Amino acid sequence: MFLKHLSPHMAHAAAWWVILSFPTVAAIAFLGLVPAAQRGKRDVRNNGTPWKWPWFPWTLFGVLWLGVCARTYLLSLSLYWVKGMDTPFGLYFLVPMVLSAAVLLLEVGRARRNHAVQTIALLTAFAAILIAFPGSGGSEVYREFLSQVVLPKFGSPVAIATLGVVLFSLYAWLRGVRYAEAGLIVSCILATVTGGGTVNLHTLVPPTAIPLLVIGLVEGWQALRKESSFRASVSLLSLVAALSIALEGTWFMSAHGTIPGESSLDAPALRGETGNVSHGEAIGKHLWSPRHHTFDEIGLQENHERPGHD
């Protein structure tokens, strides 16, 4: 009832707020179903229908989910006034809805102890990144809305979707979901090369440090828990890469990158240590390795290379 009073005289500045906020608010509302998904079939026994859980009541919510997606398109068509039937709608509008569906699928899969459904939930989350690429084609209205509204005011849909998948993968990992650790690593790697202006593969950005730091910390914790040399190596390489990016042009990258180079070569997996080894042992071997250069040695090497040094 409220929306029909807005459309005739609504300015574009107000229209795009309604268009973009509608799927976001709806996705948040769908997340309110998480406790019901976690309880499983306990609340719907003897429901009086021939359907068993999860077909009842999740079929109803699936229809509502599809209705919200369709309504999002219709809002972009009716509220954003232009001549003809052009619309600013893009599949990236539905990123919040896809992520909310992934969360609910994950919890339903955990309630049923069904690893296949949990894996589908992870893949659904990554599908949000695929639909987030707006590209550079489309109608003039589509391109105008993307360049004048979405990118300046909200940033890249790809970056937002990738951040959402990182948070989803972290949530799944904390919930003990199989393959969530791999999903977290992949999503963090994707996050390193997406920026505020990313709309296609040609607008990817140089790697950033924070997602690599997240990988290093998560894998370091996993290496300590599971005494895995492979995870220790991934942690060490990720932390070295993050520091190399963050400290580019500083003493850390002096002497032609000796510090990060030697640190990377001391990763247990690169040294042929494929058995289980604790993260502390891996770092201890790295620090006491005969090949490890101290800062004093690097300083002497730099002084020796200076002209006129005796």
N, C-alpha and C positions, 0 to 999 in steps of 0.2 A: 504494500500500500504506500509505503514511504517513497519507493523508487519511482512510481509512476508520476508523483508530483515533482520530481527532480528533472526528468528528461526534457521537457519542452524548453526550459530556459536555463538549463545548467551550463555554466562555462566549462571549457575544456579542462581548466585547472582543477575543478571539482570532480569532473567526470572520471579522469584517470585515477583519482584516489578511490572512487567507488569501484571501478573496474578491477584495479590491482588488489585492493584490500579484501574484496569479496572471497576469492579462493583462499586467501591467507587466513581470514577469520574462520571460514568453513573448515579448513584443515585443522586449526586449533580445536574447534568443536569436535571433530572426529577423534582427536587424541584423547578426549574425555572418555572414549570407549576402552582405553587401555586396561583399566581395572577389570572391566567385564571380560575382556579377552584373556587376562591372566587367570581369572577364576575358572575359565573353561566351561564345562557342561554342568557344573554344580547348581547353577541358578536356573537352568531351563529343563530340569528333569520333569517328566509328566506335564509337558507344556500344552497338551490337548491337540497337537497337530501331528500329522504322519511324518514330519521331518525331524531328524535328529540334529543335534549340535554337530558341526557348526553351520549346517545349512539353515537351521533356524537358531537365532534370528539374523545371521550375517548376510543372508540373501537380501533382506530388506535394506540393510545398510549399504550393500553393494549397489543396489538400485539408486539409493539416495546419493551415493558417491558419483555415479554416472550423471545423475541429474544436476549436481553442482557443477560438474565439468561443462555440461551443455549450457547451463545457465550463464556460466562465465563468458562463453562465446556470444550468447545472445545479448548480454549486457554490453559487451564491446561494440556490438552492432547497433544497439538502440540508444545508448547514452553518449557515444562519441560521434557527434553529428558531423557528417561530411556528405557531399553529394554522391549519389550512387550507392552501391552496396559494398564499398570498400570498408574494411575493418582493421583496426590495429592489432587484432588478436593474433597471438603467436602461441605455439605449444609451450613456450617457457612460462606462460601465465599459470600453467597447471603444475609447476614444480612443487609447490607446497602440498597439493593434493596427492601427488605421487609419493612424496616422502611420508605423508600421514598413512597412506595405504601400506607402505613398506613396514612401518612401525606396527600396525595392527596385524599384518601377516606374520611378522616375527613373533608377536606375543601369542597368536593363535597356534603357530607351529611349536612354540615352547610348551604351551598348555597340552598339546597333543603328543609331545615328545617326537615330533615328526621333523627330522633333519632336512628332508626334501623341501618342505614348506619354508623352513628357515633359510635355506639356500635361495629359494625363489624370492624371499623378502630382500635378501642382499642384492640380488640381481635387479629387483625392482627399484631399489634405491639408486643404483648406478644408471638405470634408465632415465632417471631425472636429469643426469648430466647430459645425456644424449639429446633430450628434448629441449634442453636449456640453450643449445646453440641456435641463436636467431638467424645467423647467416647474414648476407648482404643483399638478398633478393627481396621479393615481395612487392606489393603495391607501394605507391608513393605515400599513402597514409600509414602503412606499416613501417616504412623506413623513417618517416617523420616522427612517429611516436617513439620508436626505438632510440633515435639520435637526440631528440629534444626533450624527452620525458624520462625514459627508463635509464639510459646510461648516465646522464648528468645528475639525476636525483637519487638513484638507487644503486647504480653501478652495473657491472656485467651480470646478466642472468647466469652465465656459466660459472662465474666466481661464487655467486650466492648458492647455486645448486651444489657446487663442489664442497663448499663449507658445510652445507647441510648433510651431505653424504659422509664427510669426515665425522661430524657429530653423531650421525646415525651409526656408523661403524664403531665408534668409540663406545656408544651405548650398547651395541650388540656384543662387543668384546667384553665389557664389564658384566654382561648377562651370561657370559660363557657360551656364546653361540659359535658353532664350528665355522671355520673360514672367516670369522669376523676379523681376526688379526691380519690376515692377508688383505681383506677389504680395506682395513684402516691404512695399511702401507700403500696400497694402490691409490686410494683417494688422497692421501697426503702427497704422493708424488704428483698427482694431477694438480693439486692445489699449489704446488711450487711454481707452476708455469702459467697460471691463470691470474689475470689482473682485472682492474676496473674497466678496461676497454676491450676485453676479450669477447669477440663475437664469432670468430671462426679460427681455423688453424693458423691463419696468417697473422693473427693478432695475439698469439701467445707471447708471454713475457719471459725474460731470463729468470732462471730459478731463484727462489727466495729462501731465506734461512729457516723461518719458523716451522713450516711443515716438516722439514728434515729434522729439526730439533725434536719435534713430537715423535717421529719415527725412532730416533735415537733413544729417547727416554722410555718409550713403550718397549722396544726390543731389549733395552738394557734391563728393565724390570723382568721381562720374560726370561732373559738369560740367567738372571739370578735365581728365579724360581725353578727353572727346568734344567739348569746347568747345561745349556746348549751352546756349543762353540759357534754354530751357524748364526744364532741370534746375537751372540756377542760380536761377531764380525759385522753383521748388519748395523748393530748399534754403534760400533766404533766408526764405521765408514760414514754413517749418517751424521754423527756428531762432528766428525772432521769436515765433512762437506758443508754443514751448517756454519761452522766457525770460519771456514775458508770464504764463504760468501759474505758473512757478516763483517769479517775483519779484512776484507780485500783492501789492499793498499797500506796495510799496517805491518808491524814487525812480524806478525804471525805468518805473513806471506813473503817474508824476506828470504834472501839467498835462493831465489828461484823456486820458492815453495817447498823448501826442504822439510819444514816441520809437518805440514799436512801430508806430504808425499811419503815420508818415513812412517808416519802414524798409520797411513792406509796400508802400507806394505806389511805392517806388523799385525794385521787382522788375522786371527787364528785360522780361518778358512783359507786365506790366501797363502798361508804357510803350510798347508797340508794337514792341519789338525782337524780331522773330521769327526773325532769322537766327542763325547760330552766333556765339557770343561766349563768351570764356573766363570762368570763375568769377571770376578775379582782376580782369578788366576790368569785370565787372558790379559787383563790390563797390567798385572804384575809382570808377566813375561814381556809385554810391550815395553814397560819402563826400564827393565833390566836387560833388554836385548843388546848384544854387542854392537848392533847396527844403529842403535838409537843415538842421535846427536843431542847433546846438551846445548842450552842457549849460549854458554861460554864458548863452545866449539864453533858455533855459527858466528858468534861475534868475532872470534879470531880469524875465521875464514874471510869475513867481510873486510876486516882490517888488513889482512894479507893481500886482498885484491885491490886495495886503494893504492894509487900511484904514490911513490915516495916513501912507502912503508919499509922500515928496516927489518 
